Amino acid sequence: MILISKCLAGIPCRYDGKAQKQEAICQWLANKTEGVDYLLVCPEEAAGLPIPRNPGEIQNGRGDLVLAGQGKVLSSAGEDYTEAFLLGAEKVMALTQSFPITAAVLKEKSPSCGSHLVYDGTFSGKTIPGKGILAIKLAAFDIPLFSEQTWGDFLQQEKEFSNQ
């Protein structure tokens, strides 16, 4: 079963109340069954963060420090979102106990879901290599991570994930 960020499926759950619909992902979903082939997730929504809200970024882009209790997720207005982001990641991780998750396709640059890139925490639009909080947790369980930017790679390997 594949975890997929809800916003990539066209569900308006991002901080700005919008989606990041990816047509190729939506076409793939159209031929699959939710709860059997895939699960749509949004850690921030699961944690109860309001939609819309001020954008959040991991300070210094270091999700590992957030998980170690040494970093924070702050909003552009200085609100501390750290506990909500940790809670959201935990709620999604609980799904891995109930469902056989074999891969994840997550929204790149997100402080929760970024699988290869995150914003640097300055709200300047600059990205740096790194992972969001949920992505780090999934990777720790050896769940392969993909994004809208690596969707083609996922499709090339899809059969591996459906046979596990």
Summary of the structure (lengths in Angstrom):
residues: 164
radius of gyration: 14.8
end to end distance: 8.8
largest distance: 45.4
contacts: 543
relative contact order: 0.18
helix: 39%
strand: 18%
